Amino acid sequence: VMSFEDRLHKAIERGKRRSEAKRSEAEAQALSEEEFKRLHSSYRLQISEHIEKCIRQLPNYFPGFRLETLYGERGWGMACSRDDLRVDSNRRRANDFSRLEMTVRPASALHVLELAAKGTIRNKEVFNRNYFETLQDVDLEKFLELVDVWVVEYAESYAAKIS
């Protein structure tokens, strides 16, 4: 039979072990949070560079587009836009706004990598897309391919609308 002091001593030891286990678990969780942030930053950098490379080519085909680097709360990426003045046969004037914006959204507690794109041609939204994958399952080639496809699709739609 164990004495009260022995039971008390063992209970205190169990409590200390439990506390140490919780502390270790919290440290491991914090470490994995840092790993998720590092992974997201790495992907964000590669994809945002590709976005910039692709969108920078649009003004070569459609002069008048202005480029804008995007960063911050909404994400990292690039946009290009232009304003056109249209005068109809009755001499009425109208402004036409066109814009393509593509960003990688900031890291979140959901641990996903998200690509967002929005295209507007002559004041009409032609697409608004989001694609995401969990960070541990990211297929970087898929993201880079989507950037290519969405920029090409926007260029084709823009060319069709201005002709």
Disulfide bonds with the S-S distance in Angstrom:
none
